[in-house]
Amino acid sequence: MYVFHYFIPFVSGLVIGSFLNCVIYRLEKEESFLKGRSYCPNCKHILNWQDLIPVVSFLWLKGQCRYCQKPISWQYPMVELATGLMFLLIFLASRDLAQPDNFLLFNTVYLWVLTSLLIVIFVYDLRHYIIPDSIVYPGIIIAVLYRLFGIWNFGNWDICLLAQFWCGGEFWVYDLGFSILPAFVLLAIILFSGGRWMGMGDFKLAILMGLILGWPNILFALFSAFSLGAIIGLGLIATKKKGLKSEIPFGPFLITGTFLALFWGQSAIDWYLGLIL
């Protein structure tokens, strides 16, 4: 029975991951992902249902299109598996929260939606070196609405003086301000470098990260992103796959840092504070 509970979020993630691949492809082609059947990017043949089973179809067809025999990108099964794994991890993490069932469901769906957007940004930036506003702006709006809904205490009305931005013993403006403040460090880097080191898309993504993670987890996320970026960047230069002036998309590192902070950020911060205090 418990295995079945794990199976549902994982398979749901696989299915959503298949849809995300469609979003990524059609975003590049400036096509609507809400209408029109899926087709092969090479021969444009309309795909049947047996061609669209997440991961299984890729393995069954041996990584080739059924109609033109051209290779299918490994991006497709990798995105599906990554989405399935993230959905499962979020589901498991949400179960550990001592909150009412209605909050857990709302929180889980919220994180699933934002995870889906982050995965699209991850792949799109990795492929095209750009973070699409059409994905990051909806993410920011959703995250802000979630925080506003938190003021409403997720359906349990309390006396809440919005004029003072005080609710449930938490100073909302203070928390929100410190959550997005680190993003302006990236903005300073962008302005100082004239956009050569990173772009405005990274600044917008950092704001979204702060809204998702809150303070101080956003610090751990940015620290992880810069650390991973430095390690992998130096590795690429050492292996001569990149030069000192080569572009490396920073969005994937920011998103990796977000996921690390989402699951282990607070534990890492508590461990560090325990060492210095």
LINQUIMO-V874348 format. One line per field, one symbol per residue. ss: DSSP state (H for helix, E for strand, C for the rest). A space follows every 10 residues. Layout:
ss: ???
This chain:
ss: CHHHHHHHHH HHHHHHHHHH HHHHHHHHHC CCCCCCCCEC CCCCCECCHH HCCCCHHHHH CCCECCCCCC ECCCHHHHHH HHHHHHHHHH HHHHHCCCCC HHHHHHHHHH HHHHHHHHHH HHHHHHHHCC CCHHHHHHHH HHHHHHHHHH HCCCCCCCCC EHHHCEECCE EHHHHHHHHH HCHHHHHHHH HHHCCCCCCH HHHHHHHHHH HHHCCCHHHH HHHHHHHHHH HHHHHHHHCC CCCCCCCCCC HHHHHHHHHH HHHHHHHHHH HHHHHHC
